[in-house]
Structure formats: structure tokens, C-alpha cells
Amino acid sequence: MKVKKSLNFIYEKEDFLLRQFNICKKHVHSALEGIYETVIWLRSSIFKNVINDLTCYITDEPINFPGELAIDDVETFEPVIYINIMSITECFQNKEYTIDLKQDHATSFEYASFVLLHEVGHYVHALIGGSGKDKKERLYDYFDKGEYYYERFLDSMTDGTSHKEKKKYRNIPHEKAADNFARQYVNLICLNNNGEY
């Protein structure tokens, strides 16, 4: 797994982050550490051969999704996981881990690790459950198989911010499976750090 970064805001002063983004600097840096430690763990895990062609692109641009699995270049097939550290921190501060991790308490390190593992879970499930002769075909098949459920959710969605709608989104089969994958491994990463985070 390769890592690329575009971090422009998280090294600003605490008051700037609070004023501009309502983000706590301590939380955002702990979340970034969670991403780094998860990448290190993944590179030595049983998934190391599966993720060797994945790129983890970490950004702090003010956009509203914490993570996304995508194909960056359709011609050469470059799968990429976009990780937005600001959005992860915002979701953490809004206690979305109660829905995602199904826990009453979490750290920003743990939540960020969960988000990255969730996206890796999508990738692993695509390669296992998708039809096709290569990774590209399997990933596209996985996206196609999930499209119906995502479209159905979008058709019934009001604005996607209510607790009820977020829980409903987490019940989309692809999301539920990726959540289970992430929950299965997130504690290992936190334990590897002696519970520091």
C-alpha cells in the first residue's frame, strides 16, 4: 500500500482549526496517527498481498466524506482509498462512532483506523465476491452489485444527516460487511499501540 498526502490545514494553530472547521487539533493529529498505524499494520498483515496495489491518499480538504474507495485511473487500474482526516475528525467529534463502531466510547485514533479498515474491507470483499478474471473486473462488479441498495437509500433520503438515516445507511449490505471487517481488526491495531490512543 502506497501512501500519498496532501495536508494543508492540520498543522495550523489550534484556534484556526477551531474557528474555521470546529476541529480540535489534538483529535485530528491522533486520527492521522491512527491512519499511519493502520497502514503499517496492513502492510504486515495477511492482507499485504491484496493491498499491494492500493494507494491511500490522505487529505485535509474540507469535504464531507471520511473515506472512499475509488478507481483513480480506469485505463491502468489504480485503486485508491481517499481518506479525509478533517472529515474523520468531525465525525468523531459528532460521536458517529456510536453508529459505526457500535461503541459508546472511542478515540479519534481508533475511529480513523476504523474508517481506513472499512474502505479496505470494501476492497477485500470486492476481490472475494466480485465476478471477473482480474481485480479491475471484480471491483467494478462489486460496485455494480451494490448500486441498487445505494440508489434505494438515496431515493428515500431526506438529507443524510439524521441519526435514523445514518443507521439506515450502515445497513446497506456492502456497508454492513465493510463495517464488520473493520470492527474485526481495529482492536488489533489499537492493542499494538499499547492502548496509548
N, C-alpha and C positions, 0 to 999 in steps of 0.2 A: 504494500500500500504506500503510494506516494502521498506526500502532504504538500499542499500549496497554501499560502496565506496572503491575505490582503486585509491587514489590520490597521485602521487609520484613527479610530476613536478611543479604543480601550486604554491607551496609555496617556490619555488626557487627565487633567486633575479631577479629583473626586467631585468637586462642586459642579464642574462642567457636565460630567456624566449624569449627575442627579438632575441638574437644571434642564439639560437638553433631552435626555432619554429616560429619566426617572429610574436609572440603573445604579446599583451600588457597585463601586469599583472592586471591593473585596469579592463579591459574588461573581462578577464577570471573570476575574482572574482565576478564581477557584474552578469555574466552569471550563476555562481554557485548559487548565491543568488536567481536568477530567478528560478532555478530548485527547490531549497528548498521551496520557497514561493509557487510555483505551487503545490508541493506535499502537503503542508499544506492546501492549498485551496481545492485540490481534496479530501482530507480526510474528509472535512466537506461539500462537495458539494452533489448534487443529485446523483453523480456517486460513492459515498463512498462504497455502497454495491457491485457495479460492479467491483471496482478495489481492493477489499479487498484481493484478492489472487495474485495480481500483485506485482512483485519486480521491483524497479527502481535501476538499477546498474549503478552508476556514476563512470566514469574512466577518466583519462587524458593521456592514452596511445596514442602515435602519430599514429592514424589510420584515415582513410579518410571518415568516415560516422558520422554525428552528432547524429543520433538516429536510433534505430531499435527495432521492436517488434519481439520477438522470443519465442520459447518454449525451456526452458533450459533442462528439464528432461522429455522426452517423456513418460516414464512409469508412473510417478506420476503427470504429467501435472503441470509444474511450468512455467507459462507465465512470461516473463521478458522483460522489456524495457531497452535496453542498451543506455546510454547517454554518449557521449564523449564530455566533456567540452572543450577540446582543439580544436576539430573539429568545434564545435558550434562557438567558438570564432573566428576561422579562417574564417568560412563562414560569420560571422557578419562583420568582418573587410573587407571582399571582397564584402560587401553590397548585399549579397544574399537575404536579407530581401526584396529588391525591387521586387524579383520574388516570394518569399514565402509568405510574408505578404502583398504584393502589396502596399507598402508604400515607400515614398521617404526618410523617416527618421524613425529610430527605435533605441532603446537602446539594449545593449547586454543582459540586464535583460529581456527585452520584447522578444527578439529573442529566447533566451534559453527557456523561458516559452512556446513560440510558438512550439518549437521543441518537448518538452515533451508532450504538449497537442495534437500535431499532432499524435504522437505514441499512446496516449490514445484514440484518435479518431479512429485509426485503430482497436483497441481492442473493443471499444463500437460498431462500425459498424459490426465487425465480430460477436459479440454476438446477434445483432439485425437481421442482414441479412444473416448470415450463417445458413446452414441447419444442423440439428443434434439434438440429445437428451441431450447433455451436452456441456459445454464450449469448451472442447477439440475438439469435432467433429465440432462445429461451427467455431472455429478458423481455423482448417485445411480446411474446406470448403471455408472459406473466402480467404485463401491463394490460393487454387486451382482455384477459380473463377477469381482471378486477374492475374494468371500466364500467360495467353495468352497475355495480354496487356504489361506486363513487358518483356516477350520474344520478342514481336514485337518491342518494344523500343530498346532492346539490339541488335537486328538484324540490325537496321538502325543506331545505334550509332557509331560515329567516336571515340571519347574519353570521352564524357560525361562532358566536362568542358566548352564548349561554352555556351554563353547566350541562343542561339537558342535551343540547346539540353536540357538545364536545364528547359527552359519553356515547351518544349515538354514533359519532364518527369513529370512536375507538372500537365499536362493534362491527365495523366493516371487516369481512373475513381477512383480507390482506393485512389490515392494521392490527387486528387481534393477534394474528400469527406473529407479526413482527414485534409486537409488544411482549408476547410470551418468550420469544427468542431473546430479547433484550433483558427481560427480568431474570432469565435463567443464568445470565453471565455477569450482570452488573455487580453483584456482590463479590465475585471473584476479584474483580478489578479494585474494588474498594478495600478488600482484605489484603491485597498485595501492597497497599499503601499504609498498612498497619493502622487502619482506621483514622488516619490523620485528617481526612477530609470528611 
